Amino acid sequence: MLALQTAFSHLITEVREEDFASLFNNHSHVRCPAGKTYFRIWNDGSVQGCPYIPTLNDCGNIKARRLEPRENMFRCSEAKYCDCYTIAMLGKMVFESPLQQ
């Protein structure tokens, strides 16, 4: 990784290495907009709500003019990926009650 940072330092504006999962440690579930209002769109036109949750993996294909968004936010217990962190930092993630300790 350091070699890539050195070789492409003129293109890199920020390097983040925090533990994305730590933001979600005290919550058993979150309500996520993936597949409802948050999507990944790939070069081939495929649309994903979340590449890590099988039921949110296929939300359509833009090139085929097919988009199938979810009606409701997804109740997720797998919030630990970089997309989850980004969604949470944008204020789009709904945290359920903290776990009782």
DRENDO-1510 file (C-alpha; in Angstrom, 1 decimal, always signed):
<recs>
REC; n; res; u; v; w
REC; 1; MET; +0.0; +0.0; +0.0 .
REC; 2; LEU; +2.8; +2.4; +0.8 .
REC; 3; ALA; +4.4; +1.9; -2.6 .
REC; 4; LEU; +1.1; +2.8; -4.2 .
REC; 5; GLN; +0.7; +5.9; -2.0 .
REC; 6; THR; +4.2; +7.0; -3.0 .
REC; 7; ALA; +3.7; +6.3; -6.7 .
REC; 8; PHE; +0.4; +8.1; -6.9 .
REC; 9; SER; +0.9; +10.8; -4.2 .
REC; 10; HIS; +0.0; +13.5; -6.6 .
REC; 11; LEU; -3.5; +12.0; -7.0 .
REC; 12; ILE; -4.2; +11.1; -3.4 .
REC; 13; THR; -6.0; +13.7; -1.4 .
REC; 14; GLU; -6.8; +11.6; +1.7 .
REC; 15; VAL; -5.9; +8.2; +3.2 .
REC; 16; ARG; -8.3; +6.7; +5.7 .
REC; 17; GLU; -7.4; +3.7; +7.8 .
REC; 18; GLU; -9.9; +3.8; +10.7 .
REC; 19; ASP; -12.0; +0.9; +11.9 .
REC; 20; PHE; -15.3; +1.3; +10.0 .
REC; 21; ALA; -17.0; -1.3; +12.1 .
REC; 22; SER; -16.4; +0.5; +15.4 .
REC; 23; LEU; -19.1; +3.1; +14.7 .
REC; 24; PHE; -21.7; +0.2; +14.8 .
REC; 25; ASN; -20.4; -1.8; +17.8 .
REC; 26; ASN; -23.1; -0.7; +20.3 .
REC; 27; HIS; -26.0; -1.4; +17.9 .
REC; 28; SER; -27.4; -4.8; +17.0 .
REC; 29; HIS; -29.2; -3.3; +13.9 .
REC; 30; VAL; -29.4; -0.2; +11.8 .
REC; 31; ARG; -31.9; +1.0; +9.2 .
REC; 32; CYS; -30.0; +1.5; +6.0 .
REC; 33; PRO; -31.1; +3.3; +2.8 .
REC; 34; ALA; -29.1; +0.9; +0.6 .
REC; 35; GLY; -31.4; -0.2; -2.2 .
REC; 36; LYS; -33.9; +2.5; -1.4 .
REC; 37; THR; -32.0; +5.8; -1.9 .
REC; 38; TYR; -28.4; +4.7; -2.0 .
REC; 39; PHE; -27.0; +2.7; -4.9 .
REC; 40; ARG; -23.7; +1.7; -6.6 .
REC; 41; ILE; -23.9; +1.9; -10.4 .
REC; 42; TRP; -21.3; +0.0; -12.3 .
REC; 43; ASN; -19.9; +0.5; -15.8 .
REC; 44; ASP; -22.0; -2.3; -17.2 .
REC; 45; GLY; -25.1; -0.5; -16.0 .
REC; 46; SER; -25.8; -2.9; -13.1 .
REC; 47; VAL; -27.2; -1.3; -10.0 .
REC; 48; GLN; -26.5; -2.5; -6.5 .
REC; 49; GLY; -28.0; -1.4; -3.2 .
REC; 50; CYS; -25.3; -3.2; -1.2 .
REC; 51; PRO; -22.7; -5.6; -2.7 .
REC; 52; TYR; -22.4; -7.4; +0.7 .
REC; 53; ILE; -26.1; -8.3; +1.3 .
REC; 54; PRO; -27.4; -10.8; -1.3 .
REC; 55; THR; -31.0; -9.5; -1.3 .
REC; 56; LEU; -29.7; -6.0; -2.1 .
REC; 57; ASN; -27.2; -7.0; -4.7 .
REC; 58; ASP; -29.4; -6.6; -7.8 .
REC; 59; CYS; -31.5; -3.5; -8.0 .
REC; 60; GLY; -31.7; -3.3; -11.7 .
REC; 61; ASN; -29.6; -2.2; -14.7 .
REC; 62; ILE; -29.5; +1.4; -15.9 .
REC; 63; LYS; -28.5; +0.4; -19.5 .
REC; 64; ALA; -31.6; -1.9; -19.6 .
REC; 65; ARG; -33.7; +1.0; -18.1 .
REC; 66; ARG; -34.6; -1.2; -15.2 .
REC; 67; LEU; -34.5; +0.1; -11.6 .
REC; 68; GLU; -36.1; -1.8; -8.7 .
REC; 69; PRO; -35.6; +0.3; -5.5 .
REC; 70; ARG; -36.8; -1.1; -2.2 .
REC; 71; GLU; -39.9; +0.5; -0.7 .
REC; 72; ASN; -38.5; +0.6; +2.9 .
REC; 73; MET; -35.1; +1.0; +4.5 .
REC; 74; PHE; -33.2; -2.3; +5.0 .
REC; 75; ARG; -32.8; -3.5; +8.6 .
REC; 76; CYS; -29.2; -4.6; +8.7 .
REC; 77; SER; -27.1; -6.4; +11.2 .
REC; 78; GLU; -24.0; -6.5; +9.0 .
REC; 79; ALA; -23.1; -2.8; +9.1 .
REC; 80; LYS; -19.3; -2.9; +9.1 .
REC; 81; TYR; -18.2; -2.0; +5.6 .
REC; 82; CYS; -16.8; +1.2; +4.2 .
REC; 83; ASP; -20.1; +2.0; +2.4 .
REC; 84; CYS; -21.9; +1.7; +5.8 .
REC; 85; TYR; -19.5; +4.2; +7.3 .
REC; 86; THR; -20.0; +6.6; +4.5 .
REC; 87; ILE; -23.8; +6.4; +4.7 .
REC; 88; ALA; -23.6; +6.9; +8.4 .
REC; 89; MET; -21.3; +9.9; +8.1 .
REC; 90; LEU; -23.8; +11.4; +5.6 .
REC; 91; GLY; -26.5; +11.2; +8.3 .
REC; 92; LYS; -28.6; +8.7; +6.2 .
REC; 93; MET; -28.3; +5.7; +8.6 .
REC; 94; VAL; -30.9; +5.2; +11.3 .
REC; 95; PHE; -29.4; +3.6; +14.5 .
REC; 96; GLU; -31.7; +1.5; +16.5 .
REC; 97; SER; -31.5; +1.5; +20.3 .
REC; 98; PRO; -28.0; +0.8; +21.7 .
REC; 99; LEU; -27.3; -2.7; +23.0 .
REC; 100; GLN; -27.8; -3.1; +26.8 .
REC; 101; GLN; -24.5; -3.6; +28.5 .
</recs>
